[in-house]
């Protein structure tokens, strides 16, 4: 793929609030009135398992995740026991013959868990769920918490992909956000992980952090490129002091909106110039990486962990705040630890809220996922897939794309809709035109900015 250039004027124009489409409808439509239906017989489906491991030894000041800061390492052992209880209950929602094709550990800090606990979790997963012949198993890692012993434990537990939370290599930025991790530490982590069977290593970076400048982030990109990670996930910093009050401490150090747009422009142009494929939104991958291959072969999917290489899976999610997507329903677990434990003590799933997709939701979900993941809608093929005349059903939405086509974001043809390489930068904008819940709605304040 050739390098992508983007103008600041385009970034400014399309920097508006909008859903991230990790679900459809977005999680803002989930309700506590939701009651999960009893398991019903259905055909076996491939499964993706997500485990939210919430504990962190310290609080990183940029973080907006659902986490628990503690120095008590016994917390993880207790939590592991509750995960097993949830697995016993949740597996009843999987049809007989369903096999796991994907596993992901997120957090929090999954590597807060001790080596023996990591291996125990791997064993529990395989006790309660059948594995497919090939399983992609990934883990999010705080470099400060990884040890050679934990890297070995991850391999023994069956993990073959890792995502390192690097965020920024500038010392001043690291100090401001309370996450000090020298380059030597990153190098050690990469060596331990590669030496213990990790087939793919992703680096997470964040642009828009306090004290970040275009010059400092350019150095960060130069430094991390020396490690040649297989993938990058480069996220926009979300400043949410009303949710995370500790973020107020550095409000006067945040880059202005213009600088933040320049940081994004720098990132896209530099990484694509280095040969990385721009997957869409936050993700970049080497051309031979599984994620780039999934984009090329039409098997990419989006879920609450971002882009995934497997489409057509049911997601069974475990742990506090985790969101499952099973047979057309979303189910989100309780967000507080005590509230998560209490139903499991009674032998019940710890569901806080959820949503059952309607037939209309299913149709629009298919359209939006094709845009977000395939960057192309073949009208005839998708019509056959979902049982409608796509071009007729969505004629108003297709007609509404005049401005996006004029700006070079999409190309309409008689047989389908194409998102252009430039349009990948603004793919949420394209998808929003097919979102029934945004028609007549002003999304300001409910969603993150699209850039």
Secondary structure, DSSP 4 states (H G I P E B T S, - for coil): -------HHHHHHT--B----SSSS-GGG-BTT--PPPP-------EEEEEEE-EESS--TT--S--EE-S-THHHHHHHHHHHHHHHHHGGGSPTT--EEEEEEEES-GGGS-HHHHHHHHHHHHHHSPEEEEEEEEEEE-GGG--HHHHHHHHHTT--EEEEEEE---HHHHHHTT----HHHHHHHHHHHHTTT-SEEEEEEEES-TT--HHHHHHHHHHHHTT--SEEEEEEP---TTT-GGGGGGGGGSPPHHHHHHHHHHHHHHHHHTT-EEEETTEEE-TTSHHHHHHHHT--EEETTEEES--S-EEEEESTT-EEEETTEEEEE-SSHHHHHHHHHTTS--EEEEEEPPHHHHHHHHHHHIIIIISEEEHHHHHHHHTS-HHHHTHHHHHTTHHHHHTTSEEEETTEEEE-TTGGGGHHHHHHTT-GGGTT---TTTS-B--
